[in-house]
Amino acid sequence: MIPLRAKTKRKSSGVSRSTFARALIGYVLFCGVLVVTLSTFISLQLAVMNFAIFALLIIGSFEYIRRRNWENASEFKFKNIQKTQENLRDDLIRHHDSLRAAKEGLANINHQVDFIKRNYAYVQNGLGQTGRQTDQTGRRVSTLIANDDPFADHASLSDMVVQELVKTAIDNERIDIFVQPIVHLPQRKPVGFELYARIRAKAGLYVPAGRYMAMARAQNVTGIIDNLLLIRTLKILKEQSRSGTKTQFFVNIEPASLKNSKFMRDLLSFMANNRSLAKNLVFEMPYADFKKLPAPITKIMDALSLLGCQFSLDHVTETDLDIKLLLRNHVRYLKMRGEWMLSNTKTDLDFTHLWRMKQKLEANGIRVIADRIETESTLLELFDFDPHYGQGFLFGKPDMPGAYEPFSYAKHYTRRQGEKETFG
């Protein structure tokens, strides 16, 4: 619809042109009549000739005005058609974007429904029970403590019990793998998974690394745990390559494991024979450990990077980062806690400093992942930083492999009697 102001302007312009044309024709007629009348006093033939000339001029003027009006009308209609086409194109683009967003939202809803169905089936089958209670009728019922429950009572296990669990898990080479998705924002589409090593305490209750890692360091067995975790990860990578799916897996590794000659020799040998898998493997370590790495470890990181592996740092709590140092050590991912990003940017100056640092990192090929995002309100506030990647309970809690993938890795965790896990 044309605005009222434009209509009025166009109408007034047309009226002025019409009035001018009528005035011009009237003036020509007056001049013609005057000349013909005066010519009759001189000669009748001269009067007839002047009359014919003025008649041709009047006819030519009418034809010129008619053509000009037709051209103006055609130009006006063409512009209207062109504007209508542009509006239709913009509407089609907007509707296409809305349809794509709706499809992504529907896919996310379907994923959540499938996840709920799996959990419901898990409960119905009576898996993951941690104890027995009786209801009011005296029948025995199960009490479920979910694998991904952050409030599961791990602290109730004494240090002696945890030490015994670690020893048993290592002796039996039984380390359970949990995965948590890393998503692309704002679509929330999984683009990678972080793998955690957990030790099974009893059905439905698994001890996280934060509870047993200090004891494992004291017993000098972190290398063994990292070795078992990496073996499972490499098997997942091989299964993934056969299925045609390409996803990056983040594996936490202790710097001490990189100094284990046997571990590194086996790892480098496996990666050299499976270089196509290396690009999907990301080794992750705390930022505080990275700053204290000795020169021999950085050389080992160089060797792994030549095979295609990448590195990630978590628990980053600094904004003055040495980007050249990060690139030199092949760091391609940094993880910052969402709550830390918000609590340390109360002022505009702090916000601008962190935002610019994030832009510099991403401009140099280092992706920033906002992790430990647990609520929608936290995510909404983090959007001020324009995050491209996120991780946290809001997008998926750590769970057994297969919870976030259409295919299952269950066969990797079914051990046969007497089977020994090795690289290969």
N, C-alpha and C positions, 0 to 999 in steps of 0.2 A: 504493500500500500504506500502510495506517495505521500509524504508529509504535506499538511495543509499549507505551510509556508511556501513550499516549492510549487504547489498548484497555483497559488495566488500570483506568484512571481511570473510563472509561465503564461498565465492567462492575461495579465496586464501587459506583458511583452507582445503577445499576439494581437491585442487590441491596438496598441500603438502602431504596429506594422500595418494593420488593416486601415487605420485612419490615414496614415501617411500615403498608402497606395491610392486611396480614394481622392485624397487631396491632390496628388500628382496627376491623376487622370483628369480631374476637374480642371486643373490648371492648363493641361495640354488641350482639352476641349475648348476652353475659353480662348487660348491663344490661336487655335485653329480657326474658330469662328471669326475671331477678329481679323486674322490674316486673309481668310477667304473673302470676308465682307469688303475689306480694303482693296483686295485684288480685283473685285468686280468693277471698281471705278476705273481701273487701268485697262483690263482686258478680261473677257469672259474665259478665254482659253487658259490664261494665267490663274484665274480663280479655280477652274476645274483641276488644273495640275496641282495647285496647293492643297485642294480638298483631298485629292487622292494620296498625296504624300502624308498628310496628317491622319488620314484613315489608316494607312499602313502603320504609322507610328503607334496609333492607339491599339491596333490589333496586336502588334509586336509587344507592346507594354503589358496587355492582358495575358498574352502567352508567357512572358517572362515571369510575371507575378504568380501565375498558376503553377509553373514549374518550381519556383522558389518555395511556394507553400507545400508542394508535394515533397520536395527534398527535405524541408524542415520536419514535416510530419513523419517521413520515413526514418530520418535520423533519430527522432524522439522515440519511435517504436523500437528501433534497433537497440538503443541504449536501455530501454525497459526490458527487452528480451535478454540482453547481456547481463543486466543486474539480476534478473530472475534466475538465470542459469548459475550465477555465482552464489546466490542464496541457496539454491538447491544443492550445489556442490558442498557448501559449508554444512548444510543440514545432513547430507549423506555421510560426511566425515564424522560429524558429531554422533550420529546414530551408530556408525560403525564402532567408534570408540566405546560408546555406552554398551553395545552388544558384546564387545570383547571383554569389558570389565564385568558384565553380568555372567559371561561364561566362566571367567576366572573365579568369580565369587561362588558360582555353582559347583565348580570343581573342588574348591576349598571346603564347601559344605559337605560334598560327597565324601571327601577324605575324612572329615570329622565323623560322619555317620559310620563309615567303615571302621574307624578307630574305636568308636563306642561299641559297635557290634562285636569286634574282636575282644574287647574288655568284658563285655557281657557274656560271651561264650566262655571266656576264661573263668569267670566266676561260676557260671552254671556248671561247668565241668569239675568244679571243686579244686582247681589248681591253685597253687600259691598259698595254701593254707599255712598259717603259722601257729595254730593252737586250736583247742577244742573247748567249746562252752556248751551249756545246756540252755534251752529256751524255757518258757513258762510251763510247757507240757512235759519237760524232762528229757526231750529228745536232744541228741548231740548235734550241734551246728558248728560251722567253721567260722573262724575269724580271719579276715583277709588283711594282710599288710601288703599294699601294692609294691611292685618292684621299683616304681618311679616315685614313691612317696617320700618327699624331702624331710618329712617329720617322723619317718620310721625310727624306731628306738634303737639306733646304732650305739648310742652312748651307754646304753645299759650293759653292753658287752664289756667285760673287764679286759685290761691289757693282756692278761695271761690267755684269755679265751681268743682274743684277736691274734696273738702270736701263734697259738696252736692252729688257728684257721689258716693263717698264712703258710705255716710249715706244711700242713696237710695239702693245701692247694698246690704248693710247689712240688711236693713229693709225688702227687698224682697228676701233675701238669694240668690242673683243672682251674683255669681262669675264665670266668664268664665275661662275655663281651656285651656291652650296652652301647646303643647308638643314640645320638641326639641330632636332629636336623639343623642345618644352617640354611637360612632362607634368604631369597632375594626380595628386597622391599621396593615398593609397597605391595607387590603381588603376593608375597609370602610363599613363593614357589621354592621348594627345597633345591639347593644347588650343591650341597655337600653334607657330610655327616662327620661328627666327631665321635670317636670310639673311646670308650672307657673300659678299664679293667676292673672288675668287681669280683669279690670273693664271696661265695655262697655260704651263709651262716646256717640257714635252714630254709625250708620251702617258703618262698615268697619274701625272704629277707636276705639282702645282699649288702656286703660291707663295701662302702665306696673307698676310693683311694685316699681321700682326706683323712680317713680313720686309721688306715693301716700303713700308709706310706712312710711315716716317721719310724715305725718299728722295722719296716723293710730296709730302710737306710741303715738303721742301727745294726741289723743282722747282715748287711751287705748283700742283699738278695734282690735289689731293685733291677739289676741287669737281667736276672732270670725272669722276673715278671714282665719287663719290657720285651724280652725275647718271645715269651708266650703270646703277649698281646700282638706283637708284630707278625708272628707266624699266622695267627688267625686273620689279621688284616690282609696279609698277602694272599691268603686263600680266598678271602672275599673279593680282592681285586681280580684274581684269576677267574672266579665265577662271573664277576661283572663283565670282564672282557669277552667271555663266551656268550653272554646274553646280549651283547651289543650296547649296553648302557654305559655311559661315561659320567662318573660322579667322582668328586674328590673326597678323600677320607683323611681326616685329621687325627693323628696319633700322638698322644703325649709320650714324651721320651725323656728320661733323665740324662743330663750331661755325662754322668758316670758311665752310662751304657755305651756312649760313643767312644769311650776310652777302653772298652772291653775288646781286646784284639780278636778273640774267637767270634764274638757277636758281630763285629764289623766285617770280619773276613767273610763270614757266611752271608751277611746282608749284601755286601758289595758284589759277591759272586752271584747271588740270586738276581739282583737288580741288573747286573751286566747281561744276564741271560734272558731277562724279561724287561727290556728297556721301555717297551710300550706301556707297561704298568706303572713305571716310575713317575710319569707326569701326573698321575692321579693320587700320588701319595704326598702328604704334607706332614712333616714332623713338627710338633709343637712343644715349646718349653716356656717356662716363666720368664718374663722380661728381666727380672732380677738375676736369674741364673745366666741369661745371655750376656749381661754386662760384665760378668766375671769369667767368661770363657777364656781359657788359655789358648795360645797360638796353635798347638797341635790339634785341638778340637776344631778350630776354624778351618784347618786344612782338610779335616775329615768332611766337614760340611761342604767344602769346595768339591771334593770328590763325589759326594752324593748329588750335588747340584749338576755336575757334568753328566750324570746319568739321567737327569730330568726331575729329581726330587725338589721339593720346595720346603720352606720353613715358615713357621708361624710363631708369634709371641703373644702370650696372654698375660693378664694382670698388668697391663700397661697403665701406669699412673703418672706419666710425665707428658708435658706438652712441648718441651724443648728437646726434640729427638734429632739425633744425628742421622739424617736420611742417607748420606753417603755410606756410613758404617752399615746401615741396614741393607742397602743394595749390595755392598761388597760381600756381605755374608748371606746373600740370597734369601733374605726375608721378604716374603710377598704378602703376608697377612699380619695384621695387628688387631688384637682384641682389647676393647675398652668396656668396662662395666657401664651399663646404661645409667645406673644411679650415680656412679662417680662422675660421668659426663655432666649430669644435671646439677649435682651438688657443688661442682667446682667451676660453674659458670653462672654464678649469681649476678655478676655485674656484666654490663655490655662489653667492657674491655676484655674480661676473661672469656666470654663467649666468642668474641671476634678472634682472639688468639687461638683458641682451640679449633674454631671453624677453619681458619686459614691453614693451620697445621694439617688438618684433615685434607684440605684441598691440595696441599703440596704433596702429601703422601700419595694420594690417588693419582695426581699428575705424573708421579714417578713410578707408577705401576704397583704400588703397595695398597692393598684393599684394607679398609677399616671395617671391622665387624663389631657392632654394638651387642654385647652379650649380657646374659642374665636379665633379659627383659621378661618380666613376669606378669605385667598388667597392661591393659589397653591404655590407661592414662599415662603410663611411663612411655609407651611407644608414641603416643600422640605428642608428648613434649619433645621427644627425641627427633621428631620430624623437622624441627627447626634446624637441625644439623644436616638435613638431607642425607640420611643414612641409606646406603645401598644394600647392606647385608645386616642380618640380625640373628640372634640365637637366644634361646631362653625357654622357660616353661610355657610362655604364651604360645609358642609355635610348636612345642612338643617336648615332653619330658623324656629323660633317658629311658630307653626301653630295650627289650631284646631285639636283635636284628630281624628285619622283616616287617616291623610295625609301620615303617614309613616307606616301604618299597613294595611294589606289586609282586616281586619274586621273593622266595624265602631262602635264607641261608641256614636253615635248621640243620641240614645235613653236615655242615661244618662243625656243629657242636655236639654231634652224636659220636661218642668215642667207642671204639671196639676194645674188647678186653686185651690188654697188653700192648696196644698200639702206641708208638712214640711219635710225638710231633717234631717235625724238622722242616727246614726250609726246602722248597721245591714243589 
